[in-house]
Amino acid sequence: MSTVRPNTECHAGLDALYRQHHGWLRGWLRHRLNDSADVADLAQDTFIRVLLARTADTLNEPRHYLATIARGLVIDLYRRRSLEQAYLEALALRPEIHAPSPETRVLILDSLLAIDRLLDGLGVRTRAIFLAVQLDGLTYEKAAERVGVSVSTVRKHLARALMHCLLFDDA
């Protein structure tokens, strides 16, 4: 029976990286965030990403690498909060009797975030065309007029968007 042994070399590299740069990273995050809990969470999430990527021992510029990961996490945090705020504002307009349960609200918000990440991977024009056809229900001709392109361009962008949706990996 074989056993899986942890990669102690990888863990040693991560441990050293963490000890040398954790304080610096928290300070870097503190300048961008107002909440100490967010700072702590994002610092830990940054190091989790490094652990999962198994790159701790191969970094030439660790602070630049950590800042790049943390910057993406800060953007994700603000995006999530903005989307959540817009969702809550939309919910507030509905009669209370039609308000979804807390569990359903979480599921809806998670779905909205997944859709947002999916659409973020599309180019600006492709996203505009995709939303015009799929969300607004425009015909290809009307979408072409709205965006200022030909119908064949609309078809190309929709094909690109649909292929992106099929191949999208949320991992």
N, C-alpha and C positions, 0 to 999 in steps of 0.2 A: 504494500500500500504506500503510495507516494504522498508526501505532504507538501503543501505550498508554503514556502518560506518567504517572509517579507524581504524585499530588497533593502538590506540594511545600508548599502552604499547610498542609495537614493534617499533614504530617510535621514542619513547623516548630512547629506548635502542640503536637504530641506531644513533640517534643524539648524544648521549653520546660517543659512539664508534668513531664516526666521529670527534668530537671535541678533544677527547683524543689522537687519533692516526693518523689523517690525515697528520699532519706535519711530523711525523715519517715516514709514508708510502711514502710520496713524497721524503724524503731524501733517503730512501731505494731504490726507483726507480731511483733517480738521479744518484746513484752510478752505475747503470746498463744501463742507457740510456743517449744519448748525447743531446737529444732534449727536451726542456722544455715543448713543446706542447704534446709530447708523454707521458711525466711524468704526466702532468695534466690529460690527457685522461685516462691513465691506472689507476691512482689513483681513478678517478671517476668511471670507469668501475668496479674496485674492490669493491667499496662500493655498486654499483648497484647489483652486485652478492650477496653481503651479504643481501641486502634488499630483493631480490627475494628468497633467501634461508630462510629468516626469522630466522636467527640464532644470531642476534646481542645481545640478552639478555642472551644467554646460553653459551657464549664463556668463557672457562677457560684460554686460552692463545690467546688473541686477536691478538697480533702481529705475532705470528706464523701462525695463520689462515689467516690473511691479506697477509702475505708474500707468503704463499702457493698459494693463489688465484692470486696474482700479478705475481708470477713467471710463472704460466701457461699463463697469459695474455702476458707477455714478450716473452715467447716461441712462442705463436701464432702470435705475431707481427713480429718477425724475420722470422718465417716460411712463413707468407704471403708475406713479402718483398722479400724473396728468390724466392718464386714461381713466384711472379710478375716479378722479374728481369729476370728469365729464360724465361718466356712467352714473355717479351719485346724483348729479344735477338733473340728468334725464329721468332718473327714478323719482326724484322729488316732484316732477311734473305729473306723474301718474297718480290716480286716486289710490289711497292707501289700501283699499280692498284688493287691488290688483298688484300690490307689491310682492315681489318674489321672497321666498324664505331666505334666511341667511346662507344656507347651503347652496341654494340655487344662485344667489348673488355671487358667491365665490366661484362657482362653475362658469357663470357667464363672464365674470371678470377674467378668469384664466383663459377662456376662449377668445375674448377680445384681445388679450395680450398676445396670444398665439397668432391671431390674424394680423395684428400689428407687426409682429416680427416677420411674418410671411411677406406682407406688403412692403416692408422696409427693404427686402432683398430685391425688389423690382426697381427699375429705373423710373425717373419722374414721369416721363411720357407714358411708359408702359403701365404704370400704376394708375395714371389718370384715365387711360383708355379702359383698363380693366374695371375700375370703379364705375365709370360711366355706363358700361354695358351690364355689369353684374349687379351693381347696387342701385343705380338709377334706372335701369331697365331700358336704356336707349338702344335704338337700332344701330347697326354699324354705320349707317349713313349719318345719323344724328350725332353719334360719337365722333365721327370724322369731322363734322362741322364744328362741334364744340372745341375739339383739340386743334383744328386747323391742319388736318392731314387728309390723305386720300383714304378711301375705303380699303384698298389693298394694304395700306400701312396699318390700319386698324386691325385687319386680319393677322398680319405678321406679329404685331404687338400682343394681341390676344393669344396667339399660339405660343409665343414666348412666355407670357404670364401663366398660361395653363401648364406648360411644361415645367416651369419653376414650381408651381403648386404641387405637381405630381412628384417632383424630385426633392422637395423641401424636406430637410432632416432637422428636426427641432432639438437634436441632441447637442 
